[in-house]
Each structure stands twice: as structure tokens, then as C-alpha cells.
Amino acid sequence: PDVIIEAQFDDNDAEHGQDHLQDTLADDIKKLSLDTGEKGEVHRTKQDDGPKVNDPRLLPDKFLQRTAKVVYILEKKHSRAATGFIKLLADKNSELFKRCAMFSPVDHRVPRVYVSLADCPPDFVTRPEDYSNMLFICRIVDWKEDSNFATGQLAKSLGQAGEIEPETEGILTEYGVDFSDFSPEALACLPQSLPWVISPGEMARRRDLR
């Protein structure tokens, strides 16, 4: 759940809620009083003959938080290409400002990317406002573990945001769809005499599902 309720009382518990809470805490402290041994092992007190609590397998499941870690990447599903906008870095006095620009993807699941100013248009530094509404395609090259931003290369300029053709090309590129023109070899396999129609003999051998 998005919201975790830590404690909940009704009106009837309001008067005695504080005393009840103190009693409950006192009981829990008595039950869970721990004694640390010389080797760092945690045991229950002598009055409690229950099992040692240093073994997580002996605890109820509701007290355990399951964890895991990625050990290997079997297949990279993302194309590592994103559509977005470029802008100058905020800190104009930094050394990075002279070398890189910031690429902000439209898809917020993709990290922001440092791109080289050499990949940007020649007049981007002097007239950045001219490109505030211009869509670009950027491909992520690397993303270091200790950095909040990835590094990438600008592939091409798509055009003005909001127009159908640039937006469509950006979506197709992000999902790795090949929308290039067919090769002459592929076009040669199609009927050359147009308009093409199915012959009556072919229609007789087929089941019409139209």
C-alpha cells in the first residue's frame, strides 16, 4: 500500500490510549529484553526459554523484509534511446558547463543525460532559447553507479515538439522499431503491374475471410 498506518485509535481509546500504550510497550520490552553475548550473538533473557532471535528463520514472516540483488543482466530490452530536450547546465562557472549540456528526456523513467556540446547545434550556446521546444534523440552510452546522470550522444534533431511527424519518429526510435525504407530487393518481390488484383483462379482456391 502507498500509505502505511502506524497506529490507529478510536474515540473510546482516546481517554485510556496513553496508559494502554505504555503498558503495551512495557510488556513488549519485558518480552524482548535482549542480552548481548561476548561474540556479538543476541539471545533472549534467561526468563524467556524461547529460541534465539539472531536466526531470522525463527522469526514470523511479518517481521521479515525480503531483499534481493541483481547478479546478471540476461538481455537489455530498452533501446537506450530517448526523446527529449537539451538545455544549458545551471552552474555557468563549472568546468562541466564548458563541455556538456543537459538532455532531459520526455519519459521521466529515463535518467537525465550529459551530452557533449560538440553534438549540439553550433549556435546552441549563444541562442539556447531557440531550441527550448526542439525535440532531439539521444542514446545513452554509459551510466556510472556513483552518478545521478548518464552520459550519451545526440543522434539527431527531430523537429518541433507537438508536431505529428517528429513525435511519431521519436516513439518509433525509442522502441527500436525499424521504419527505414524497404530495400530494392524487397520491393522487387512485390507485383510490378498496378493496380494488382487477385486472379479468379486464385480466389477459387482460397477461403474468403473479408
Disulfide bonds with the S-S distance in Angstrom:
none
